[in-house]
Amino acid sequence: MTCAQRLIRLLEAHGVDTAFGIPGVHTIELYRALGESRLTHVTPRHEQGAGFMADGYARASGRPAACFIISGPGMTNIATAMGQALADSVPMLVISSVNQRATLGRGQGRLHEMPHQGETLSGVSVFSHTLHDPEGLPEVLARAFAVFGSARPGPVHLEIPLDVMAAPAPDSHAPPARVFPPAPAPEALALAGDWLGQAERPLVLLGGGTAAAPEAARALVERLDAPAFTTINAKGVLGLDHPLDLGATLSLPAARRLAAEADVVLALGTELGETDYDLVFDEGFRLDGRLIRIDIDPQQLGRNQAADLAILAEAGQAMGGLLERLPAAADRDGAGRAATVREALALGADPELAPYVPLYATLREALPEAILVGDSTGPVYAGNFLAAMPAPRRWFNAATGFGTLGYGLPAALGAALARPDQPVIALVGDGGLQFVLGELGTARDLGRPVALVIWNNQGYDEIRRYMSMSEVPHLGVDLAAPDFRALAEAYACRHQAVGDPASLHEALGRLNEADSPLIIEVDADAWAEAL
């Protein structure tokens, strides 16, 4: 058995069922082994697309996928997707080739040679490891899956030299170890329970770390009768239209006032970072009450906001432990406090958000169970405030953390592979989509009824608006969009142009009429006129 064959068997043993990659001369041995396996292989049109697909697969399912990437340009191409996954704590296993051991670091100008490839990728991964001996393969993979299962997840990079890839590898039938995340210290839970039980104006901040335990999250906020804010990656944790849920609105004045008035704040699985709590970039987010932080990452417990009580634990276990220690639900007028803030926010009347209110009402009415995957684009920025989801893992986008472009379409394809039982909608702008137009070919190959909703405003409109506000001339932002109808025909996709909510609803109703992607092109100017 070669090292490449052993790798595939170990991935299967760890529960990996999908790999994204573009074959190259440096990964031939991997593909020899892949052909004998049960793994599903998907070929994107660019390595960045492979990374975004693995990201969407993991966010929709909670399970990591693998990426098989060539050395050199393949790795620099996927680095952007790894950076997005690292920023948003998304598990991803990136396996690459690298030149033979005897040539590493010698600068001989060999094919795909990159000085210090592992060091370059270490900046966008939890760790990057070069495998010098096939016998070390099970140990390195065990490290990777320990990160995915018991720490703050993110991309892990494993590079295998060409001579190691083809070398004999010992076989072992030992099953992978079962890995459990850290449990909260009982004395810490007791103190947190005391503080929360005595609080008069408690507040809960739910981050992406709570997505795996929505029932516990709902039970906890209801026991505390506390208003709750969710981060963008935790949207849907409390279910649809929960009276205590104030969504991802902590960048807005009325929400910030509530946060500042709270006497005890419980922050669960959230980094308390800028792209969730300071989207207006004014450094105005503050917490004056006692802060209890619970996070699976010990370093995160000391970042951004100083905690009065820091508990290292997986959020679901911590919430379960707190529920055992809290007294019966007390009346703290949580729903009333939340309703007051909701009325003050008046999101539907905000002139910046108003054009998108009917967009999300239409999406919800037409496909209420859909997974919505967004790029960095105006409708998605608005949706971070407006969209309401019935469950977690149904709303994610590239507007958080790294903030890349080109994410929406490939991540939606990954989500569709992970959750074939649910409809998937990609929300993209005409500018961002042009980063990854080639992935329309992947969408065609997969033959899934994914809806690609293009908000066509002929360029980078968000940057245009920032330029206008800063009195900067519009340079480099007015781009003529391609003929999306012709592109749809070229890639054997369906196409429908819409300009108002009614025509969008009708188009979405056609999604499952065929096993092919449906491109819905929204004319942004016509939409504004229709409203």
Secondary structure by P-SEA (a helix, b strand, c coil): ccaaaaaaaaaaaacccbbbbcccccaaaaaaaaaaccbbbbbcccaaaaaaaaaaaaaaccbbbbbbbbcaaaaaaaaaaaaaaaaabbbbbbbbcccccccccccccccccccccccccccccccccccccccaaaaaaaaaaaaaccccccbbbbbbcccccccbbbbbcccccccccccccaaaaaaaaaaaaaccbbbbbbcccccccaaaaaaaaaaacbbbbbccccccccccccccccccccccaaaaaaaaaccbbbbccccccccccccccccccccccbbbbbccccccccccccccccccccaaaaaaaaaaccccccccaaaaaaaaaaaaaccccccccccaaaaaaaaaaacccbbbbbcccaaaaaaaacccccccccccccccccccccccaaaaaaaaaacccbbbbbbbcaaaaaacccaaaaaaaaccbbbbbbbccccaaaaaaaaaaaccccccccccccaaaaaaaaacbbbbbbccaaaaaaaaaacccccbbbbbbbaaaaaaaac
